[in-house]
């Protein structure tokens, strides 16, 4: 069976493949970030060229980000006082990242990303008390400045390519002193801002294939609902464990891709 929409034909088997990948991506991303590790390769495997796959992935991921952010906000697991001050940094970074994405190959950043992920995983693994309890000392000038720089840099990366954004944000917030659940909640709000920014720009530039994006978005939204609820219920230890697993897999995937193995 085949479906026709927006001048694009989509087989039933390919639709199921995209939807399954979307659900898993939304579920994992809502807990520990790294959902793009699943959803972007799924879209590439479906035959989309890289720039169109990145745009379509950003379109569908935005819906999961809405669900995750809402769940953590509703549970009181975000620091809106801090986030209001640093959201502009995410916006500016995402705009710049989108602009660069249209003109530069993502492979240029891959070695830097791999090294950064290895460092993040090693840091989380060796710092056993990181994110176990909240030691955040409030929205001091130093903390706000550090968070703003982090928001700008990671917003740029998310606008440029995206996989691992949530993981970087969670590690960043945990380093500032937040427990892992609140760090994940903060990360989802910033991730939502960068996703929405990229979402609007990529629609404007025509970098989205809607039949793939809509099919994946529905399942990412559903996966994010269940994943975020599980993260809130199971607590910081669970988020830390899943985040380490996702980071290791992400390092492996990017490393194999960089060396042309997959």
N, C-alpha and C positions, 0 to 999 in steps of 0.2 A: 504494500500500500504506500502511496506517496501523497504528500500534502503540498498544495501550491499557495504561496503567500508572498506578497511583495516581489513577484517575479522570480521567486526562488523555489526550487523543488527540494523537498525534504522527505526522505524515506522514513517509514515507521521505525525501522531498526535504528537509524541514525538519531531519530527523535528520542528514543528510549535511552540511547547512549548519552546524549546531551543532558537529558533530565536526571539520569542517575548520577552523572558527574556533578551536576549542579547541586543536588541534594547533599552529596558528600562534601563538596566544597563549602557550602553554607554551614553545615554542621561543624566541620573542623575549624573554619575561620572564626566562627562565633566564640569558640573556646580559646584558641591560641593563635589565631592569625594563620597565614599560609594557605588560605583557600585558593588563591590564585595558582598555587602549585598544581592544583587539580583542575580547576576550570579552564585556565589558559591552554594547557596541553590538550584538553578535550576539544576545544574549539579549533586548535591547530590540526589535530587528528581528523576533524570533520572536514578539513580542506580549506579553511579560511587562510588568506595570506596574513602575515604577521601583524601589520598595522590594523587591518580590519578585525583580526582576532583580539588584539589588545583593546580596541574600542568597544567591541561587542561584549568582551569580558567585563569591562568597566561598567557598561550599561546594566548588565545582569547583577553584578556584585553590589551595585548601589541599593538594590532592593533588600538584599541580605543585610547590608549595613544598617538600613532603617530598622529592621526587626531587631537586630542585636543591640543597637544603641537604645532603643525603646525599652527592651527588657532590662538592661542594666540600669538605666535611668529610673525606671519604675521601682526597682529593688533598692534604690538609694546607693548604688555602687559606683557613683561618679562624683568628681569634685568640680561642680559647675563654676565655682568661684575662680579656679585656676583656668579651666577650659575657656571661659569667656575671654580671658586675656590672651590666650595663645592661638585661638581659632584663626585670626587673621594671618598668622604665620603659615598655617596649613594651607589656607586659600592661596596665598602668594606662591608658595612652593609648588602646589598642584598646577597652577597656571603655567609657571615656568617649565615644569616637567612635561606638561602636555605639548608645549611649543617645541621643546627639544626632541620629544618623541617623534614628531612629524619629520624631522630632518636628520636624526642620527640613529644608527643601528643600536639596538639594545645590547648587542654583544660587547660593545665598548665598556659597559659598566659591569659585566659579569665577573671579571676577576676581583674587582673591588667588593662586589656584593658577597661573593663566596668567602673572602677573607673576613668581612664584617660578620657574617653569619657564624663562622667558626669561632671568632672571638666572643660573640654573644653567647653561643652554646657553652663554651669553656667557662665563661664568667658565671653563667647561671648554675652550671654543674658544680663549680668549686665553691661558690658562695652559698652554702647550704641554707643560711638564714635569709637570703634575699627573697623578699616577697612573702615570707612566712607570717609576719605581723607588720602592721603599719608603724613606720618610724618617721613619717613625713612631718616636717617641722613647720608646716604652714606656708602660706604664699608670701614668703620673703622675696626681696628683690632678686637675690641670687637664684632661688628656686624658679621664679617666674622667667628670668632670663634664660636659664638652662633649658626649661621646658619650651620656651619660644624658639630657641635655636634648634632643638630637637624637632619641633613641629614643622619648621621651615624645611629642614633637610629631608625629613621623612615624607613630608607632603610633596616635595620635588620628586623623590624616588617613586612615590605612588602614582603621580601624574605621568611619569616617564614609562614605567613598566608595571610595577605593583606587587608581584609575588613576594611574600615575606613582610609586607608593610606592617600588618598587625603584630607580628612577632617582634619586630624592631621597636614598635611603640610600647608594647607590654614590658620589654626589658628596660626601655628608657624610663618609664614611669616607676617600675620596681626599683631601679637604681636611685631614683629621687626619694624613695622611702615608702611608696605605697605597697600594700599587700597585693598579691597577684590578682585577686578578684577585682579589686578597685582599679588596679592598673589595666586590667582587661576592659573594664567599663569605660575608663578614660580613653583608652585606645579606640574603642568603637565609636565614640563621639568624634574624635579627630579623623578617623577613617571615613566616617560618614561625610564630613566636610570635604575631604579631598576627593572622595568618590563623586559627590554631587557636582563639584567644580569640574572635574574631568568629564563627567556625564554630560553636562550642558555644552561644554566646548566640543566634545566629540560628536554630539548630535548636530551642532552647527556646522562642523567640518565634514559631515557625512561619512564618518568612520565606523558606522554601526550597521550590522546586518540584523534586522529586527526579528526575523523568524527564529533565528538561533538565540538571540538575546532574550526574547519573551519566553521561549520554552525553558531556557536555563534559569531565568529570573524567578519564575514561579517556584522552582524546586530549591533554589538557593534561599529564597524567603522562608520556605517550609523547614529546610535544614537548619537555618539560623534560629528559628523559633525553638526547636528542640535542643540544639547545642547550647544556646545561651542559658536556657533554664537549667540544663544539667550542670553547667559551670557554676552558676550561682548556688545551686543546691549542694554540690560536692565540695566546693571551697578551694582554698589556695593550693593545697597539695596536688589536687587533681589537675588544676590549670597548669601548674609548674611541670608536671609529668608529661601532659599532652604537648605543651609548648616545646619541651626538649625533644620529644619524638618528632614533632613537625619540623623543627629546626634541622635535625640530623637528616631527615628525608629531603628537605629542601636543599641542603648543602650537597647531598649526593646527586640529586636531579640536576642542579645547576652545574656541578662539576662535570658530570657525564655529558651534558649538553655542550659545555665549553670545549671539551676535548673531542667533540664530534662523535661520541659513542651512541648518543640517543638524542 
